[in-house]
Amino acid sequence: VRWMMYWIVFALFMATETITDLLISWFSFYYEIKMAFVIWLLSPYTGGATLLYRKFVHPTLSRKEKEIDARIVQAREHGYEMMVRFSKRAFNMAATAAVQAAAKSQGTLAGRLRSFSMQDLRSVPDEA
């Protein structure tokens, strides 16, 4: 559970870090403070990740649980519809490519067979 709390808090930190890097990276000792914060999160003695998770993350997730569940269901349905649509499109493209390849190779094969004369075919030894 402790590691789950750490990784959730660390993921949130990484998400906010992209914005803070753009806005306040010019600040003196910014990177040193950031590194100290990650060590504080990770340290079992300080329990930083556990503290932040229990104080901020868990109450927020508990408050918005129904909304999160509704979004997950919506994403699952949308993902299924998208997968079906993508599969249909992929099968159509594969079928079209197969038909085109068959039509093109049939013409090539017929042209090759026409290029052989009876003389050429008689010179091939029988291996029966």
FENQUIDA-V163564 format. One line per field, one symbol per residue. psi: psi as a letter, one per 20 degrees, with the letter a starting at -180 (. if undefined). A space follows every 10 residues. Layout:
psi = ???
This chain:
psi = hghggghggh ghghghhhgh hhgkiippkg hhggghgggg ghpihhkggg ghghhggghg hghkgggggg hggghgghhg ghgggggggg hggggghggg gggghghggg hghhhprhgh hhipqpk.
